[in-house]
Amino acid sequence: MVQMPIKPQLLYPDSDGQPMADNTVQYRWIVRLVANLKHLFKGQPAFVAGNLLWYPQPVVMPPVPVQAPDVMVVLGRPEGDRGSYKQWEEDNIAPQVVFEILSPSNSAREMLNKQLFYREHGVLEMFFYDPESYDFWGMVRPDLDHDFAPITALNFPWTSPTLGVRFEMFDDGLAVFHPNGEPFQDPDAIFEERDQARQERDRAFAKLRELGIDPAQL
C-alpha cells in the first residue's frame, strides 16, 4: 500500500501546545530579552523571536527535529512575522544565539537535549539562566569548526562575541548590558522613561510659550 505524504502543516505546526512561560518571572525575562535585542539590532538584518518553533531541516516523515528556544537571534535574516522558523526557507541560516530561561518544570535531561540539539544544528552561542537560583551557564564557539567553550558566572563580566552584549552577576541576579553600557530594561521601564522625557519636554515648551517664544522656531 502506497503511503500518502503527510501534509506540511501537520509535519511543521506553528504551535506545540505549550505555554510561553510557566511563571511571571520567566515571562518577564523572555520579554525583556526579546525587546532589548530587537532594539539593539533595529535597522539591521536580524530576526529576534521568543518561543518560536525552529525547524532546522525538512523531512517527509516524523520524527521532525524541532525546538522552541525561549529567545533566538538570527543575524542575516529580516524582521517580520512568522508562524515558525523553517530554516530551509531562510537561506538555511540557523539561529546563531539562543537563550533558555529556566522554570521549576524544566529538567536536567530537557536542558541536555536542548544543548545537543543546538550543538548539532548550528547554534554558536547558547545561554541558560535560572532566575530563581541565579544559576547561569553558556556554551560558546567562534564557528562550526571549533568546539564549545563553557561560560559561567565565574567568567563575568563577559561579553558575547556575536551580540556584543555584556553579562554580569549581582546580588539580585543576572544583568545584561547593551554594547554602549546601558542595562537591558523591561519594556514598561522604557515606556516610563519616554513618558517622563515627553513630560519634561512639554513643560519646557510651555515655559518658552509663557516667555513669548515659539518652540517651533527654535
JOTABEL-V827092 format. One record per residue. RES is the residue in one letter. PHI is phi in radians with two decimals (* if undefined). OMEGA is omega in whole degrees, -180 to 180 (none if undefined). D_FIRST is the distance of its C-alpha to the first C-alpha in Angstrom with 1 decimal. Layout:
# JOTABEL-V827092
res->{RES;RES}
phi->{PHI;PHI}
omega->{OMEGA;OMEGA}
d_first->{D_FIRST;D_FIRST}
This chain:
# JOTABEL-V827092
res->{M;V;Q;M;P;I;K;P;Q;L;L;Y;P;D;S;D;G;Q;P;M;A;D;N;T;V;Q;Y;R;W;I;V;R;L;V;A;N;L;K;H;L;F;K;G;Q;P;A;F;V;A;G;N;L;L;W;Y;P;Q;P;V;V;M;P;P;V;P;V;Q;A;P;D;V;M;V;V;L;G;R;P;E;G;D;R;G;S;Y;K;Q;W;E;E;D;N;I;A;P;Q;V;V;F;E;I;L;S;P;S;N;S;A;R;E;M;L;N;K;Q;L;F;Y;R;E;H;G;V;L;E;M;F;F;Y;D;P;E;S;Y;D;F;W;G;M;V;R;P;D;L;D;H;D;F;A;P;I;T;A;L;N;F;P;W;T;S;P;T;L;G;V;R;F;E;M;F;D;D;G;L;A;V;F;H;P;N;G;E;P;F;Q;D;P;D;A;I;F;E;E;R;D;Q;A;R;Q;E;R;D;R;A;F;A;K;L;R;E;L;G;I;D;P;A;Q;L}
phi->{*;-1.37;-1.49;-1.25;-1.11;-1.40;-1.11;-0.95;-1.16;-1.50;-1.31;-2.19;-1.15;-1.53;-2.52;-1.78;1.35;-1.70;-1.20;-1.11;-2.61;-1.59;-2.73;-1.22;-1.14;-1.08;-1.05;-1.10;-1.16;-1.09;-1.11;-1.06;-1.13;-1.08;-1.10;-1.26;-1.22;-1.07;-1.13;-1.04;-1.82;-1.03;1.50;-1.99;-1.26;-2.68;-1.96;-2.11;-2.54;-2.07;0.99;-1.80;-1.15;-2.02;-1.83;-1.37;-2.69;-1.35;-2.37;-1.87;-2.51;-1.10;-1.40;-1.78;-1.16;-2.79;-2.51;-2.21;-1.00;-1.02;-2.51;-2.41;-2.17;-2.10;-1.37;1.74;-2.07;-1.31;-1.12;2.51;-1.35;-2.52;-1.36;-2.81;-1.86;-1.63;-1.08;-1.20;-1.67;-2.15;1.00;0.99;-1.63;-1.45;-0.97;-1.43;-2.34;-2.32;-2.15;-2.17;-1.78;-1.36;-2.23;-1.00;-1.39;-1.31;-1.89;-1.07;-1.11;-1.06;-1.16;-1.12;-1.08;-1.11;-1.05;-1.13;-1.09;-1.14;-1.09;-1.21;-1.87;1.76;-1.21;-1.71;-2.41;-2.28;-2.26;-2.22;-2.45;-1.82;-1.25;-1.52;-1.67;1.16;-1.29;-2.38;-2.66;-2.56;-2.31;-2.37;-2.46;-1.26;-2.82;-1.26;-1.53;-1.99;-1.36;-1.30;-1.93;-1.34;-2.16;-2.28;-1.07;-1.17;-1.50;-1.28;-1.18;-2.41;-1.96;-1.20;-1.09;-1.45;-1.63;1.38;-1.53;-1.91;-1.90;-2.48;-2.03;-2.10;-1.05;-1.74;1.92;-1.24;-2.27;-2.11;-2.18;-1.15;-0.97;-1.48;1.65;-1.26;-1.27;-1.07;-2.13;-1.19;-0.93;-1.04;-1.16;-1.10;-1.14;-1.10;-1.12;-1.15;-1.11;-1.14;-1.11;-1.15;-1.13;-1.13;-1.11;-1.11;-1.15;-1.14;-1.12;-1.10;-1.13;-1.10;-1.15;-1.06;-1.54;1.43;-1.90;-1.52;-1.03;-1.16;-1.58;-1.45}
omega->{-180;-180;-180;178;180;-179;-179;-178;176;177;-174;179;180;178;176;178;-179;178;179;-179;180;-178;-174;179;178;180;-178;178;180;-179;179;-179;-179;-177;-177;178;174;179;-179;-175;179;-180;179;176;-179;179;-180;-177;176;175;179;179;179;175;-174;-177;179;176;177;-180;173;5;-179;176;-177;170;176;179;176;176;174;179;179;177;-180;176;-175;171;177;-179;177;174;176;179;177;-168;-178;175;-175;-177;179;178;179;171;179;-176;175;175;171;176;-171;174;-179;-178;-179;179;177;179;179;-180;177;178;177;179;180;178;-178;177;-176;-170;164;178;179;-179;176;-176;-179;-178;175;-176;177;-178;-175;178;-178;168;180;175;-173;174;-178;179;-175;180;-178;175;176;171;-179;175;176;179;178;179;-174;-7;-176;-177;179;178;-177;-175;-176;179;-176;178;173;178;179;-178;-179;172;-175;171;179;-175;173;177;179;178;179;180;170;-180;172;179;180;-180;179;180;179;178;179;179;180;178;179;179;178;177;-179;179;179;179;179;178;178;-180;176;-180;179;-179;178;-179;-180;-179;-179;none}
d_first->{0.0;3.8;6.3;9.3;12.5;15.0;18.2;21.2;23.3;21.1;21.1;24.8;26.6;30.4;31.4;30.7;32.6;35.4;39.1;40.8;43.5;44.5;48.1;50.7;51.9;48.4;47.9;51.3;50.6;47.4;49.0;52.1;50.2;48.0;51.1;53.3;50.8;50.1;53.8;54.2;51.8;52.8;53.0;51.0;47.3;46.0;43.4;44.2;42.1;42.0;39.0;36.5;33.0;32.7;29.4;30.3;27.2;24.0;20.7;17.0;16.1;18.6;21.1;23.2;26.7;29.2;32.8;35.3;38.7;41.6;43.1;41.9;43.8;42.2;45.0;44.3;42.1;43.7;44.3;42.2;40.0;36.4;33.9;32.8;33.6;30.7;32.3;30.5;31.9;35.4;36.2;34.5;37.6;37.2;39.7;42.7;44.2;42.8;44.7;43.8;46.2;45.8;46.1;46.6;42.9;42.0;41.5;42.5;38.9;37.7;40.3;39.5;35.8;37.0;39.4;36.7;34.4;37.3;38.4;35.0;34.5;37.9;40.3;43.9;45.7;44.5;46.9;46.8;49.5;50.3;52.9;53.9;54.8;55.4;53.2;52.1;50.3;48.6;47.0;48.0;47.4;48.8;45.7;42.4;44.2;46.4;46.0;46.5;50.0;50.5;52.6;54.3;57.2;59.5;58.8;60.1;61.2;58.3;57.0;53.4;53.2;50.5;51.7;55.4;55.7;57.9;57.1;59.9;60.2;63.0;64.2;62.0;58.9;57.1;58.4;56.8;59.0;58.5;59.8;63.0;63.7;62.8;60.9;57.5;58.3;56.5;56.0;58.5;61.1;60.5;60.9;64.1;65.6;64.9;66.4;69.5;69.9;69.7;72.3;74.6;74.3;75.0;78.1;79.3;78.9;80.8;83.6;83.9;84.1;86.9;88.7;88.3;85.6;82.5;79.6;77.9;80.8;80.4}
